[in-house]
Amino acid sequence: MSVPDNRRWWGLGALAFALLALGFDMTILNVALTTLSEDLHASTSQLQWIVDAYVLVFAALLLPAGLLGDRFGRKRLLLAGMVIFGAASLGGALADGPGGIIVARAVMGIGAAIITPLSMSLLPAVFPPEERTRAVAVWSAAMALGLPLGPLLGGWLLEHFWWGSIFLINVPVVAIAAVAVAFLLPESRDPSAPRVDWPGSVLSMGGLAGLVYGVTEGPARGWTDPVVPGAIAGGLVLLACFVGWERRMDQPMMDVGLFRDRTFLWAVAAGVLGTLVMSGTLFVLPQYLQVIQGNSVFGTGLRLIPMLLGLMAGGLATDRLSARTGNKAITVAGLFVLAAGLGIGALTGVGDSYTFTGAWLGVLGLGIGLTMVPAMDTVLGTLPENQMGRGSGLVQTLRQTGGALGIAGLGSLLSSIYRDRLETGSLPGTGTGGAAGEAANAAAETARGSLGGAAAVAGRLGDGALMASARDAYVGGMGATLTACAVAALATAVLVWVFAPGRRTERAAPAGDGRESIHEHAAS
């Protein structure tokens, strides 16, 4: 469909504004957990559910949300998602206890699960192929910008206002975005989209919820806790049943055949890896910047900006180069740059200055931009017109699940190395019996739980040796996690280089079903 230049770019700006809120909402809560614990007397379990309720609902609903957009209208459902997200954010700000916040976060997850895939699926409907790469770059940068802005904005809000302000900030953002989308962007739908597949929806939602819950609880409960492998196994069984069910359907909610297209498969693999690396880095780095380098919450957010600038540079470079080189070449190059940034970051030492950290963060961000922007552009170019919503939902489901798996797996690796390397023998009372021994054991367990816990114990007891050991242990664990990510990036680069085709052909469909006819695109 034809949309005037000014309208479509202003409309993209409105989408980016909404995605900005979703991005910082994923990280803003991290800096507020201590405040919520003190002001609302939230227990550790309640704090965990405040975080997990959003992630579980978000991951579980991405796939059916995309299908509903195809059937009932992508713009219409996108606006509904914005209203849900804004109303739930207002409810969270006005909640009077942890239970209310947990419910609000779950409903926010519903809104986010609608907004994310449908905002992506609107891009091919509004932008012609020659502008789509630039639009995807803006879309990706908006989501990524919110991640480091979360701690920065959250720290500023908590310094000046009450805890509810971290939820209230979402309301005007999504309200402005919704009004702009309503007036600037056209409706887009597929009249032949299948009806809602309720058995498939239940199986996919249950499977993803079980899998994400298991990997999220793993680092906290321990991977041998029966709940963790039980949830993961149950989730995998339900997902296997879902795939089997979809293969039997004439009009499936998830077209399993998409994965037979090597262009689609390897572009999704690169996009998932980019999400995993970005999520993992933003999980491990803030503690290093805060506790080891001594920055405030606000200062930590500022120091993550080089990664964002690198990501934006990668998106701009992709826009300029894709027509000449094709997306595949840029994606492979991006994966190698990504591996280089991670490898340099793995060499980080306790005494390194921020100059070194900022430099490798910039390289890392450049690699993420050169990987994710062409990969997502390739995915959108591969999806048939009548599967934009479903296909975008599938891609975002894989990306967000990959991010959750990455945080859980990398967090477990970091925690394991940190606990093994931390020396707590300097604590007074260690190795003795009675009350002194119990106090020492409790302090040691607190220190082993996290770098922040070790800093609190060391500060209370004036134990410089414990703090030095904690710094060394954490940096060692961070180096191992970045090394693991670098190896994964290198492996993915080689696989994409070898197996992804240099040219792709969009699949045709029987006449009258709404799909585009076969036509070739530049390399992807």
VENLIN-V174848 format. One record per pair of residues at least 12 apart in sequence whose ideal C-beta (glycine too) atoms are under 10 Angstrom apart, sorted by the first residue. I is the first residue (numbers start at 1). J is the second residue. Records with the same first field share a line. If there is no record, write none. Layout:
I->J / J
//
This chain:
1->125 / 126 / 186 / 187 / 188
2->126 / 128 / 186
3->125 / 126 / 127 / 128 / 184 / 185 / 186
4->184
5->131
6->184
7->126 / 183 / 184 / 185 / 186
8->122 / 123 / 125 / 126 / 127 / 128 / 131 / 135 / 184 / 185 / 186
9->126 / 127 / 131 / 134 / 135 / 138 / 184
10->180 / 181 / 183 / 184 / 185
11->75 / 122 / 126 / 127 / 135 / 180 / 181 / 182 / 183 / 184 / 185 / 186
12->119 / 122 / 123 / 126 / 127 / 131 / 134 / 135 / 138 / 139 / 142 / 181 / 184 / 185
13->138 / 142 / 177 / 180 / 184
14->82 / 119 / 176 / 177 / 178 / 179 / 180 / 181 / 182 / 183 / 184 / 185
15->78 / 115 / 118 / 119 / 120 / 122 / 123 / 126 / 135 / 138 / 139 / 142 / 177 / 180 / 181 / 184 / 185
16->119 / 135 / 138 / 139 / 140 / 141 / 142 / 143 / 145 / 146 / 177
17->142 / 173 / 174 / 176 / 177 / 178 / 180 / 181
18->78 / 81 / 82 / 85 / 86 / 111 / 112 / 115 / 116 / 119 / 142 / 143 / 170 / 173 / 174 / 175 / 176 / 177 / 178 / 180 / 181
19->112 / 115 / 116 / 119 / 120 / 138 / 139 / 140 / 141 / 142 / 143 / 144 / 145 / 146 / 177
20->141 / 142 / 143 / 144 / 145 / 146 / 149 / 170 / 173 / 174 / 177
21->82 / 85 / 86 / 89 / 111 / 112 / 115 / 142 / 146 / 149 / 169 / 170 / 171 / 172 / 173 / 174 / 176 / 177
22->58 / 81 / 85 / 108 / 111 / 112 / 115 / 116 / 119 / 142 / 143 / 146 / 147 / 170 / 173 / 174
23->141 / 142 / 143 / 144 / 145 / 146 / 147 / 148 / 149 / 150
24->143 / 145 / 146 / 147 / 148 / 149 / 150 / 151 / 152 / 153 / 154 / 166 / 169 / 170 / 173 / 301
25->54 / 85 / 89 / 92 / 105 / 108 / 109 / 112 / 146 / 147 / 150 / 154 / 166 / 167 / 169 / 170 / 173
26->51 / 54 / 55 / 58 / 112 / 143 / 146 / 147 / 150 / 279 / 282 / 400 / 403
27->146 / 147 / 148 / 149 / 150 / 151 / 152 / 153 / 154 / 279 / 282 / 283 / 286 / 301 / 304
28->146 / 147 / 149 / 150 / 151 / 152 / 153 / 154 / 155 / 157 / 158 / 166 / 167 / 169 / 170 / 301
29->47 / 50 / 51 / 54 / 92 / 101 / 105 / 150 / 151 / 154 / 166 / 167
30->51 / 150 / 151 / 154 / 282 / 283 / 286 / 297
31->150 / 151 / 152 / 153 / 154 / 155 / 156 / 157 / 158 / 166 / 286 / 290 / 297 / 298 / 300 / 301
32->47 / 50 / 150 / 151 / 154 / 155 / 157 / 158 / 163 / 164 / 165 / 166 / 167 / 297
33->47 / 48 / 50 / 51
34->47 / 158 / 452
35->154 / 158 / 162 / 163 / 166
36->50 / 98 / 101 / 163 / 166
37->50 / 98
38->163
39->162 / 163 / 164
40->95 / 96 / 97 / 98 / 99 / 100 / 101 / 163
41->97 / 98
42->97 / 98 / 99 / 101 / 102
43->98
44->220
45->98 / 220
46->97 / 98 / 99 / 101 / 102
47->98 / 101 / 102
48->102 / 216 / 217 / 220 / 221
49->98 / 99 / 101 / 102 / 105 / 106
50->92 / 98 / 99 / 101 / 102 / 104 / 105 / 106
51->102 / 105 / 216
52->102 / 105 / 106 / 109 / 212 / 213 / 216 / 217 / 220 / 404
53->101 / 102 / 103 / 104 / 105 / 106 / 107 / 108 / 109
54->88 / 102 / 104 / 105 / 106 / 107 / 108 / 109 / 110 / 112 / 113
55->105 / 106 / 109 / 112 / 209 / 212 / 213 / 216 / 400 / 401 / 403 / 404 / 407
56->105 / 106 / 109 / 205 / 208 / 209 / 210 / 211 / 212 / 213 / 216 / 404
57->105 / 106 / 107 / 108 / 109 / 110 / 111 / 112 / 113 / 205 / 208 / 209 / 212
58->105 / 106 / 108 / 109 / 110 / 111 / 112 / 113 / 114 / 116 / 208 / 212 / 396 / 397 / 400 / 404
59->109 / 113 / 205 / 208 / 209 / 211 / 212 / 213 / 216 / 396 / 397 / 399 / 400 / 401 / 403 / 404
60->109 / 110 / 113 / 201 / 204 / 205 / 206 / 207 / 208 / 209 / 210 / 211 / 212 / 213 / 397 / 401
61->81 / 109 / 110 / 111 / 112 / 113 / 114 / 116 / 117 / 201 / 204 / 205 / 208 / 209 / 393 / 397
62->109 / 112 / 113 / 114 / 116 / 117 / 204 / 205 / 208 / 392 / 393 / 394 / 395 / 396 / 397 / 398 / 399 / 400 / 401
63->113 / 117 / 200 / 201 / 204 / 205 / 208 / 242 / 253 / 254 / 390 / 392 / 393 / 394 / 395 / 396 / 397 / 398
64->113 / 114 / 117 / 196 / 197 / 198 / 200 / 201 / 202 / 204 / 205 / 253 / 254 / 390 / 393 / 397
65->77 / 78 / 80 / 81 / 110 / 111 / 112 / 113 / 114 / 115 / 116 / 117 / 118 / 201 / 389 / 390 / 392 / 393 / 396 / 397
66->113 / 114 / 116 / 117 / 118 / 120 / 121 / 253 / 254 / 387 / 388 / 389 / 390 / 391 / 392 / 393 / 394 / 395 / 396 / 397
67->117 / 190 / 193 / 194 / 195 / 196 / 197 / 200 / 201 / 251 / 252 / 253 / 254 / 387 / 389 / 390 / 391 / 393 / 394
68->80 / 114 / 117 / 118 / 193 / 196 / 201 / 253 / 389 / 390 / 393
69->81 / 114 / 117 / 118 / 119 / 121 / 122 / 188 / 189 / 190 / 193 / 388 / 389 / 390 / 392 / 393
70->118 / 121 / 188 / 189 / 190 / 191 / 192 / 193 / 194 / 253 / 385 / 386 / 387 / 388 / 389 / 390 / 391 / 392 / 393 / 514
71->189 / 190 / 191 / 192 / 193 / 194 / 195 / 196 / 389 / 390
72->189 / 193 / 196 / 389
73->118 / 187 / 188 / 189 / 190 / 389
74->114 / 117 / 118 / 119 / 120 / 121 / 122 / 125 / 185 / 186 / 187 / 188 / 189 / 190 / 388 / 389 / 392
75->118 / 122 / 125 / 126 / 181 / 182 / 184 / 185 / 186 / 187 / 188 / 189
76->118 / 182 / 187 / 188 / 189
77->114 / 115 / 117 / 118 / 189 / 389
78->114 / 115 / 116 / 117 / 118 / 119 / 121 / 122 / 177 / 178 / 181 / 182 / 185 / 187 / 188 / 389
79->114 / 115 / 118 / 174 / 177 / 178 / 179 / 181 / 182 / 185
80->110 / 111 / 114 / 115 / 118 / 178
81->110 / 111 / 112 / 113 / 114 / 115 / 116 / 117 / 118 / 119 / 174 / 178
82->111 / 112 / 114 / 115 / 119 / 173 / 174 / 175 / 176 / 177 / 178 / 179 / 181 / 182
83->111 / 114 / 174 / 175 / 178
84->107 / 108 / 109 / 110 / 111 / 112 / 113 / 114 / 115 / 174
85->107 / 108 / 109 / 110 / 111 / 112 / 113 / 114 / 115 / 170 / 171 / 173 / 174 / 177 / 178
86->108 / 111 / 170 / 171 / 172 / 173 / 174 / 175 / 177 / 178
87->104 / 107 / 108 / 111 / 171 / 174
88->103 / 104 / 105 / 106 / 107 / 108 / 109 / 110 / 111 / 112 / 167 / 170 / 171
89->104 / 105 / 107 / 108 / 111 / 164 / 166 / 167 / 168 / 169 / 170 / 171 / 172 / 173 / 174
90->104 / 164 / 167 / 168 / 170 / 171
91->103 / 104 / 105 / 107 / 108 / 167
92->104 / 105 / 107 / 108 / 163 / 164 / 166 / 167 / 168 / 170
93->162 / 163 / 164 / 165 / 166 / 167 / 168 / 169 / 170 / 171
94->164 / 167 / 168
95->163 / 164 / 167
101->163 / 164 / 167
104->167
105->167
108->167 / 170
111->170 / 174
112->400
113->393 / 396 / 397 / 400
114->393
115->174 / 177 / 178
116->143 / 392 / 393 / 395 / 396 / 397 / 399 / 400
117->388 / 389 / 390 / 391 / 392 / 393 / 394 / 395 / 396 / 397 / 400
118->188 / 388 / 389 / 392 / 393 / 396
119->139 / 142 / 143 / 177 / 181 / 185 / 392 / 396
120->135 / 136 / 139 / 140 / 143 / 376 / 379 / 380 / 388 / 389 / 391 / 392 / 393 / 395 / 396
121->188 / 380 / 383 / 387 / 388 / 389 / 390 / 391 / 392 / 393 / 395 / 396
122->135 / 139 / 181 / 185 / 186 / 187 / 188 / 388 / 389 / 392
123->135 / 136 / 138 / 139 / 376 / 377 / 380 / 388 / 392
124->136 / 188 / 377 / 380 / 381 / 383 / 385 / 388 / 392 / 516
125->185 / 186 / 187 / 188 / 189 / 385 / 388
126->184 / 185 / 186 / 188
127->380
129->323 / 377 / 380 / 381 / 519 / 521 / 522
130->322 / 323
131->319
132->319 / 322 / 376 / 377 / 380 / 381
133->315 / 318 / 319 / 320 / 321 / 322 / 323 / 327 / 330 / 373 / 374 / 376 / 377 / 378 / 380 / 381
134->315 / 316 / 318 / 319 / 320 / 322 / 373 / 377
135->319 / 377 / 380
136->315 / 318 / 319 / 372 / 373 / 374 / 375 / 376 / 377 / 378 / 379 / 380 / 381
137->311 / 312 / 314 / 315 / 316 / 317 / 318 / 319 / 369 / 372 / 373 / 374 / 376 / 377
138->312 / 315 / 319 / 373
139->315 / 373 / 376 / 377 / 380
140->271 / 274 / 311 / 312 / 314 / 315 / 318 / 368 / 369 / 372 / 373 / 375 / 376 / 377
141->308 / 311 / 312 / 314 / 315 / 316 / 369 / 372 / 373
143->275 / 278 / 372
144->274 / 275 / 278 / 282 / 307 / 308 / 311 / 312 / 315 / 365 / 368 / 369 / 372
145->305 / 308 / 311 / 312
146->308
147->278 / 279 / 281 / 282 / 301 / 304 / 307 / 308
148->282 / 285 / 286 / 300 / 301 / 302 / 303 / 304 / 305 / 306 / 307 / 308 / 361 / 365
149->301 / 302 / 304 / 305 / 308
150->166 / 282 / 286 / 301 / 304
151->282 / 286 / 289 / 290 / 296 / 297 / 298 / 299 / 300 / 301 / 302 / 304
152->296 / 297 / 298 / 299 / 300 / 301 / 302 / 303 / 304 / 305
153->165 / 166 / 169 / 297 / 298 / 301
154->166 / 169 / 297 / 298 / 301
155->296 / 297 / 298 / 299 / 300 / 301 / 302
156->297 / 298 / 301
157->169
158->297 / 298
159->296 / 297 / 298
188->385 / 388 / 389
189->386 / 388 / 389 / 514
190->384 / 385 / 386 / 387 / 388 / 389 / 390 / 513 / 514 / 515
191->386 / 513 / 514
192->251 / 386 / 509 / 512 / 513 / 514 / 515
193->251 / 253 / 386 / 387 / 388 / 389 / 390 / 514
194->249 / 250 / 251 / 252 / 253 / 386 / 390
195->251 / 253
196->253
197->242 / 245 / 246 / 249 / 251 / 252 / 253 / 254
198->253
199->241 / 242 / 245 / 246 / 249 / 253
200->241 / 242 / 243 / 245 / 246 / 248 / 249 / 252 / 253 / 254
201->242 / 253
202->238 / 242 / 245
203->237 / 238 / 239 / 240 / 241 / 242 / 243 / 244 / 245 / 246 / 253
204->238 / 239 / 241 / 242 / 243 / 245 / 246 / 253 / 254 / 393 / 394 / 397
205->238 / 242
206->234 / 235 / 237 / 238 / 239 / 241 / 242
207->234 / 235 / 236 / 237 / 238 / 239 / 240 / 241 / 242 / 243
208->235 / 238 / 239 / 242 / 397 / 400 / 401 / 404
209->231 / 234 / 235 / 238
210->230 / 231 / 232 / 233 / 234 / 235 / 236 / 237 / 238 / 239
211->231 / 232 / 233 / 234 / 235 / 236 / 238 / 239 / 401 / 404 / 405
212->231 / 232 / 235 / 400 / 401 / 403 / 404 / 405 / 408
213->227 / 228 / 231 / 232 / 234 / 235 / 404
214->227 / 228 / 229 / 230 / 231 / 232 / 233 / 234 / 235 / 236 / 404 / 405 / 408
215->228 / 231 / 232 / 235 / 401 / 404 / 405 / 406 / 407 / 408 / 409 / 411 / 412
216->228 / 231 / 404 / 405 / 407 / 408 / 411
217->231 / 232 / 408
218->231 / 232 / 405 / 408 / 409 / 411 / 412 / 415
219->407 / 408 / 409 / 410 / 411 / 412 / 413 / 414 / 415 / 416
220->408 / 411 / 412 / 415 / 449
222->412 / 415
223->408 / 409 / 412 / 416
228->408
232->408
235->401
239->401
242->254
243->256
244->256
251->513
252->390
253->390 / 393 / 394
254->387 / 390 / 391 / 393 / 394 / 397
255->383 / 384 / 387 / 390 / 391 / 394 / 507
256->394
257->507
258->379 / 382 / 383 / 384 / 387 / 390 / 391 / 394 / 395 / 507
259->394
260->507
261->382 / 383 / 501 / 504 / 505 / 506 / 507
262->496 / 499 / 500 / 501 / 504
263->327 / 328 / 378 / 379 / 381 / 382 / 500 / 501 / 502 / 503 / 504 / 505 / 506 / 521 / 523 / 524
264->378 / 379 / 381 / 382 / 383 / 391 / 394 / 395 / 500 / 504 / 507 / 524
265->379 / 382 / 495 / 496 / 499 / 500
266->328 / 331 / 332 / 375 / 378 / 492 / 495 / 496 / 497 / 498 / 499 / 500 / 501 / 524
267->327 / 328 / 331 / 372 / 374 / 375 / 376 / 377 / 378 / 379 / 380 / 381 / 382 / 395 / 496 / 500 / 504 / 524
268->375 / 376 / 378 / 379 / 382 / 391 / 394 / 395 / 398 / 399 / 402
269->331 / 335 / 375 / 398 / 402 / 492 / 495 / 496 / 499 / 500
270->327 / 328 / 331 / 332 / 334 / 335 / 338 / 371 / 372 / 374 / 375 / 376 / 378 / 379 / 489 / 492 / 493 / 495 / 496 / 500
271->331 / 371 / 372 / 373 / 374 / 375 / 376 / 378 / 379 / 395 / 396 / 398 / 399 / 402
272->372 / 375 / 395 / 398 / 399 / 400 / 401 / 402 / 403 / 405 / 406 / 492
273->335 / 338 / 368 / 371 / 372 / 375 / 399 / 402 / 406 / 485 / 488 / 489 / 491 / 492 / 493 / 496
274->311 / 331 / 334 / 335 / 338 / 367 / 368 / 369 / 370 / 371 / 372 / 373 / 375 / 376 / 399 / 402 / 403 / 489 / 492
275->368 / 371 / 372 / 396 / 398 / 399 / 400 / 401 / 402 / 403 / 404 / 406
276->399 / 401 / 402 / 403 / 404 / 405 / 406 / 407 / 409 / 410 / 485 / 488 / 489 / 492
277->335 / 338 / 339 / 341 / 342 / 364 / 367 / 368 / 371 / 372 / 402 / 403 / 406 / 410 / 482 / 485 / 486 / 488 / 489 / 492
278->307 / 311 / 338 / 364 / 365 / 367 / 368 / 371 / 372 / 403 / 406 / 485
279->399 / 400 / 402 / 403 / 404 / 405 / 406 / 407 / 410
280->342 / 403 / 405 / 406 / 407 / 408 / 409 / 410 / 411 / 413 / 414 / 481 / 482 / 484 / 485 / 488
281->304 / 307 / 341 / 342 / 345 / 361 / 364 / 365 / 368 / 406 / 410 / 478 / 481 / 482 / 485
282->304 / 307 / 403 / 407
283->403 / 406 / 407 / 408 / 410 / 411 / 414 / 481
284->345 / 407 / 410 / 411 / 413 / 414 / 474 / 477 / 478 / 479 / 480 / 481 / 482 / 485
285->300 / 303 / 304 / 307 / 345 / 348 / 357 / 361 / 364 / 478 / 481 / 482
286->300 / 301 / 303 / 304
287->300 / 414 / 450 / 451 / 452 / 455 / 474 / 478
288->300 / 345 / 348 / 350 / 352 / 357 / 451 / 471 / 474 / 475 / 478
289->301 / 302 / 303 / 304 / 354 / 357
290->303 / 451 / 452 / 455
291->450 / 451 / 452 / 454 / 455 / 456 / 467 / 470 / 471 / 474
292->348 / 350 / 351 / 352 / 451 / 455 / 467 / 470 / 471 / 472 / 474 / 475 / 478
293->350 / 351 / 352 / 353 / 354 / 357 / 471
295->354
299->354
303->354 / 357 / 358 / 361
304->357 / 358 / 361 / 365
305->358 / 361 / 362 / 365
306->354 / 357 / 358 / 359 / 360 / 361 / 362 / 363 / 364 / 365 / 366
307->341 / 358 / 360 / 361 / 362 / 363 / 364 / 365 / 366 / 367 / 368 / 369
308->361 / 362 / 365 / 368 / 369
309->358 / 361 / 362 / 365 / 366 / 369
310->337 / 341 / 360 / 361 / 362 / 363 / 364 / 365 / 366 / 367 / 368 / 369 / 370
311->362 / 364 / 365 / 366 / 367 / 368 / 369 / 370 / 371 / 372 / 373
312->365 / 366 / 369 / 373
313->362 / 365 / 366 / 369 / 370
314->330 / 333 / 334 / 337 / 338 / 365 / 366 / 367 / 368 / 369 / 370 / 371 / 372 / 373 / 374
315->366 / 368 / 369 / 370 / 372 / 373 / 374
316->369 / 373
317->330 / 333 / 334 / 366 / 369 / 370 / 373 / 374
318->330 / 331 / 333 / 334 / 369 / 370 / 371 / 372 / 373 / 374 / 375 / 377
319->373 / 374 / 377
321->333 / 370 / 374
322->373 / 374 / 377 / 378 / 522 / 523 / 524
323->522
324->522 / 523
325->374 / 522 / 523
326->374 / 378 / 502 / 503 / 504 / 521 / 522 / 523 / 524
327->373 / 374 / 375 / 376 / 377 / 378 / 379 / 381 / 500 / 504 / 521 / 522 / 523 / 524
328->374 / 375 / 378 / 496 / 497 / 500 / 501 / 502 / 503 / 504 / 522 / 523 / 524
329->374 / 497 / 502 / 523 / 524
330->369 / 370 / 371 / 373 / 374 / 375 / 377 / 378 / 523 / 524
331->370 / 371 / 372 / 373 / 374 / 375 / 377 / 378 / 492 / 493 / 496 / 497 / 500 / 523 / 524
332->370 / 371 / 374 / 492 / 493 / 494 / 495 / 496 / 497 / 498 / 500
333->367 / 370 / 371 / 374 / 493 / 497
334->366 / 367 / 368 / 369 / 370 / 371 / 372 / 373 / 374 / 375 / 489 / 493 / 496
335->367 / 368 / 370 / 371 / 375 / 488 / 489 / 490 / 491 / 492 / 493 / 494 / 495 / 496 / 497
336->367 / 370 / 371 / 489 / 490 / 493 / 494 / 497
337->363 / 364 / 365 / 366 / 367 / 368 / 369 / 370 / 371 / 489 / 493
338->363 / 364 / 365 / 366 / 367 / 368 / 369 / 370 / 371 / 372 / 485 / 486 / 488 / 489 / 490 / 492 / 493
339->364 / 367 / 485 / 486 / 487 / 488 / 489 / 490 / 491 / 492 / 493
340->360 / 363 / 364 / 366 / 367 / 486 / 489 / 490
341->359 / 360 / 361 / 362 / 363 / 364 / 365 / 366 / 367 / 368 / 482 / 485 / 486 / 489
342->360 / 363 / 364 / 367 / 481 / 482 / 483 / 484 / 485 / 486 / 487 / 488 / 489 / 490
343->360 / 363 / 364 / 482 / 483 / 485 / 486 / 487 / 489 / 490
344->356 / 357 / 359 / 360 / 361 / 363 / 364 / 482 / 486
345->357 / 359 / 360 / 361 / 363 / 364 / 478 / 479 / 481 / 482 / 483 / 485 / 486
346->360 / 478 / 479 / 480 / 481 / 482 / 483 / 484 / 485 / 486
347->360 / 479 / 482 / 483
348->360 / 475 / 478 / 479 / 482
349->471 / 472 / 475 / 479
350->468 / 471 / 472 / 474 / 475 / 476
351->471 / 475
352->475
360->482
364->482 / 485 / 486 / 489
367->489
368->489
371->489 / 492 / 493 / 496
372->399
374->523 / 524
375->395 / 399 / 496 / 500 / 524
376->392 / 395 / 396 / 399
377->521 / 524
378->500 / 504 / 521 / 522 / 523 / 524
379->391 / 392 / 394 / 395 / 524
380->392 / 395
381->504 / 506 / 521 / 522 / 524
382->504 / 505 / 506 / 507 / 521 / 524
383->395 / 506 / 507 / 515 / 516
384->506 / 507 / 508 / 509 / 513 / 514 / 515 / 516
385->506 / 509 / 513 / 514 / 515 / 516
386->509 / 513 / 514 / 515 / 516
387->507 / 509 / 514 / 515
406->481 / 484 / 485 / 488
409->481 / 484
410->477 / 478 / 480 / 481 / 482 / 484 / 485
411->477 / 481
412->481
413->477 / 478 / 480 / 481 / 483 / 484
414->451 / 473 / 474 / 476 / 477 / 478 / 479 / 480 / 481 / 482 / 484
415->448 / 449 / 450 / 474 / 477
416->477 / 480
417->473 / 474 / 475 / 476 / 477 / 478 / 479 / 480 / 481
418->447 / 448 / 449 / 450 / 451 / 454 / 470 / 472 / 473 / 474 / 475 / 476 / 477 / 478 / 480
419->445 / 447 / 448 / 449 / 450 / 473 / 477
420->448 / 473 / 476 / 477
421->469 / 470 / 472 / 473 / 474 / 475 / 476 / 477
422->444 / 447 / 448 / 451 / 454 / 466 / 469 / 470 / 471 / 472 / 473 / 474 / 476 / 477
423->444 / 447 / 465 / 466 / 468 / 469 / 470 / 472 / 473
424->440 / 441 / 443 / 444 / 445 / 446 / 447 / 448 / 454 / 457 / 463 / 465 / 466 / 469 / 470
425->440 / 444 / 465 / 466 / 469
426->458 / 461 / 463 / 464 / 465 / 466 / 467 / 468 / 469
427->439 / 440 / 441 / 442 / 443 / 444 / 447 / 457 / 458 / 461 / 463 / 465 / 466
428->440 / 443 / 461 / 463
429->441 / 442 / 443 / 444
430->443 / 444
440->461
442->457
443->456 / 457 / 458 / 460 / 461 / 463 / 466
444->457 / 466
445->457
446->460
447->461 / 463 / 466 / 467 / 469 / 470 / 473
448->470 / 473
450->470 / 474
451->467 / 470 / 471 / 473 / 474 / 475 / 477 / 478
452->470
453->470
454->466 / 467 / 469 / 470 / 471 / 473 / 474
455->467 / 470 / 471 / 474
457->470
458->470 / 471
500->523 / 524
501->523 / 524
502->522 / 523 / 524
503->520 / 521 / 522 / 523 / 524
504->520 / 521 / 522 / 523 / 524
505->518 / 519 / 520 / 521
506->518 / 519 / 520 / 521
//
